[in-house]
Amino acid sequence: MAGSAASSTPQPERRRPRLLTVSRAVRLTPNMIRVTFAGPELEGIPAGREGANCKLMLPALGQDREAFSAQLTEGPRPTTRTYTVRHFREDELELDIDFAMHEGEGPATAWARSAGPGSFCGFAGPSQTKVAHFLADWYLVAGDMSALPVAAATLEAMPRNAKGVAIFEITSEADRQDIAAPEGVRMHWRLHPDPKVPSGAQESSVRALDWPEGRVQTCIADESGIIKALRTFLHKEKALPRDDTYISGYWKIGLIEDEHQEIKRLEAAS
Ligand SMILES: Cc1cc2nc3c(=O)[nH]c(=O)nc-3n(C[C@H](O)[C@H](O)[C@H](O)COP(=O)(O)OP(=O)(O)OC[C@H]3O[C@@H](n4cnc5c(N)ncnc54)[C@H](O)[C@@H]3O)c2cc1C
């Protein structure tokens, strides 16, 4: 019987989410907060996963650590949001996550805004990195503030002789970051002060690029509407293979993450 065969097969143990503790939170730029987690709960996180995503589970307002710890084990599932590992310093057991601040002020943004030493949240992951192998003649990296962590991690991991273009839309001039990108990648920073107003500028700039010969790989993340247009351009008009194009909607105007994820699931299934 299928049921008894399945029950005799050892199942991998599903690790309960880690309960992480904040050691510091700093305003990296006017609209970006870097939260650093530290401590033994980070043991066992694989090194080299900068740019991979993770799930953060957020305590309810005023919830104490003990009650939240019990909830992580017993449920119900706390409010959960997706973020990116920006740095993991294995020797010091420190992990950085960068939170873009936005006016919608969802629970993750609000949590990061008030985080300080001793704050806590749940953590699951990380996933695999988004661009695992660098095989291109030319790279296209693009995104908004929510994409800066994955884009920066990818640019920093590229071979130093890589060539390409990176185009970022940031909320204010002071939101530019120092990214250790290869010299051959031209960096462009454009202002888009209100991310809730759809921007067609990313698509126009990508379309206007002098498209080179050879293999192209991308790392692009942004608001979902922008991604839809860019995905059509890359896959249909430029015929880039899906394996070479990391392109992902990181949020959607007017929707909270759970609603956005549900739409992504339905679209993937159809
Ligand atoms: C794989 C992946 C990795 C991600 N990594 C990061 C990361 O490292 N750093 C990061 O800042 N974000 C990252 N994001 C995006 C982040 O998950 C969303 O922005 C999330 O919605 C934020 O949660 P929230 O609780 O603040 O807002 P929600 O409760 O989800 O939404 C509240 C309101 O805010 C709006 N909103 C959500 N995000 C934004 C935004 N960026 N700008 C303007 N309005 C917004 C929504 O449309 C909604 O109206 C990532 C997303 C994915 C899928």
Ligand as a Chemical Component Dictionary entry (heavy atoms), coordinates in Angstrom:
data_LIG
# 
_chem_comp.id                   LIG 
_chem_comp.type                 NON-POLYMER 
_chem_comp.pdbx_formal_charge   0 
_chem_comp.three_letter_code    LIG 
# 
loop_
_chem_comp_atom.comp_id 
_chem_comp_atom.atom_id 
_chem_comp_atom.alt_atom_id 
_chem_comp_atom.type_symbol 
_chem_comp_atom.charge 
_chem_comp_atom.model_Cartn_x 
_chem_comp_atom.model_Cartn_y 
_chem_comp_atom.model_Cartn_z 
_chem_comp_atom.pdbx_ordinal 
LIG C1  C1  C 0 12.957 36.850 -3.167 1  
LIG C2  C2  C 0 12.676 38.207 -2.518 2  
LIG C3  C3  C 0 13.687 38.879 -1.839 3  
LIG C4  C4  C 0 13.440 40.142 -1.263 4  
LIG N1  N1  N 0 14.462 40.787 -0.607 5  
LIG C5  C5  C 0 14.242 42.026 -0.077 6  
LIG C6  C6  C 0 15.292 42.711 0.637  7  
LIG O1  O1  O 0 16.390 42.185 0.878  8  
LIG N2  N2  N 0 15.036 43.969 1.087  9  
LIG C7  C7  C 0 13.825 44.577 0.892  10 
LIG O2  O2  O 0 13.646 45.731 1.319  11 
LIG N3  N3  N 0 12.802 43.935 0.260  12 
LIG C8  C8  C 0 12.994 42.687 -0.210 13 
LIG N4  N4  N 0 11.966 42.014 -0.836 14 
LIG C9  C9  C 0 10.676 42.708 -0.961 15 
LIG C10 C10 C 0 9.844  42.570 0.309  16 
LIG O3  O3  O 0 9.564  41.185 0.554  17 
LIG C11 C11 C 0 8.502  43.314 0.088  18 
LIG O4  O4  O 0 8.752  44.666 -0.132 19 
LIG C12 C12 C 0 7.532  43.121 1.238  20 
LIG O5  O5  O 0 6.241  43.395 0.741  21 
LIG C13 C13 C 0 7.804  44.043 2.417  22 
LIG O6  O6  O 0 6.929  43.700 3.462  23 
LIG P1  P1  P 0 6.134  44.771 4.327  24 
LIG O7  O7  O 0 5.603  44.022 5.500  25 
LIG O8  O8  O 0 6.981  45.973 4.575  26 
LIG O9  O9  O 0 4.940  45.256 3.382  27 
LIG P2  P2  P 0 3.561  44.471 2.933  28 
LIG O10 O10 O 0 2.713  44.246 4.134  29 
LIG O11 O11 O 0 3.936  43.284 2.145  30 
LIG O12 O12 O 0 2.899  45.585 2.033  31 
LIG C14 C14 C 0 2.337  46.804 2.551  32 
LIG C15 C15 C 0 2.198  47.842 1.426  33 
LIG O13 O13 O 0 3.492  48.289 1.041  34 
LIG C16 C16 C 0 3.684  48.152 -0.373 35 
LIG N5  N5  N 0 5.103  47.764 -0.589 36 
LIG C17 C17 C 0 5.694  46.568 -0.322 37 
LIG N6  N6  N 0 6.994  46.612 -0.629 38 
LIG C18 C18 C 0 7.245  47.836 -1.116 39 
LIG C19 C19 C 0 8.425  48.479 -1.617 40 
LIG N7  N7  N 0 9.621  47.858 -1.678 41 
LIG N8  N8  N 0 8.319  49.761 -2.022 42 
LIG C20 C20 C 0 7.130  50.424 -1.976 43 
LIG N9  N9  N 0 5.977  49.862 -1.521 44 
LIG C21 C21 C 0 6.034  48.584 -1.090 45 
LIG C22 C22 C 0 2.704  47.062 -0.795 46 
LIG O14 O14 O 0 2.321  47.227 -2.152 47 
LIG C23 C23 C 0 1.538  47.297 0.164  48 
LIG O15 O15 O 0 0.687  48.294 -0.342 49 
LIG C24 C24 C 0 12.162 40.748 -1.381 50 
LIG C25 C25 C 0 11.133 40.045 -2.037 51 
LIG C26 C26 C 0 11.392 38.792 -2.600 52 
LIG C27 C27 C 0 10.267 38.057 -3.301 53 
# 
loop_
_chem_comp_bond.comp_id 
_chem_comp_bond.atom_id_1 
_chem_comp_bond.atom_id_2 
_chem_comp_bond.value_order 
_chem_comp_bond.pdbx_ordinal 
LIG C1  C2  SING 1  
LIG C2  C3  SING 2  
LIG C2  C26 DOUB 3  
LIG C3  C4  DOUB 4  
LIG C4  N1  SING 5  
LIG C4  C24 SING 6  
LIG N1  C5  DOUB 7  
LIG C5  C6  SING 8  
LIG C5  C8  SING 9  
LIG C6  O1  DOUB 10 
LIG C6  N2  SING 11 
LIG N2  C7  SING 12 
LIG C7  O2  DOUB 13 
LIG C7  N3  SING 14 
LIG N3  C8  DOUB 15 
LIG C8  N4  SING 16 
LIG N4  C9  SING 17 
LIG N4  C24 SING 18 
LIG C9  C10 SING 19 
LIG C10 O3  SING 20 
LIG C10 C11 SING 21 
LIG C11 O4  SING 22 
LIG C11 C12 SING 23 
LIG C12 O5  SING 24 
LIG C12 C13 SING 25 
LIG C13 O6  SING 26 
LIG O6  P1  SING 27 
LIG P1  O7  DOUB 28 
LIG P1  O8  SING 29 
LIG P1  O9  SING 30 
LIG O9  P2  SING 31 
LIG P2  O10 DOUB 32 
LIG P2  O11 SING 33 
LIG P2  O12 SING 34 
LIG O12 C14 SING 35 
LIG C14 C15 SING 36 
LIG C15 O13 SING 37 
LIG C15 C23 SING 38 
LIG O13 C16 SING 39 
LIG C16 N5  SING 40 
LIG C16 C22 SING 41 
LIG N5  C17 SING 42 
LIG N5  C21 SING 43 
LIG C17 N6  DOUB 44 
LIG N6  C18 SING 45 
LIG C18 C19 SING 46 
LIG C18 C21 DOUB 47 
LIG C19 N7  SING 48 
LIG C19 N8  DOUB 49 
LIG N8  C20 SING 50 
LIG C20 N9  DOUB 51 
LIG N9  C21 SING 52 
LIG C22 O14 SING 53 
LIG C22 C23 SING 54 
LIG C23 O15 SING 55 
LIG C24 C25 DOUB 56 
LIG C25 C26 SING 57 
LIG C26 C27 SING 58 
# 
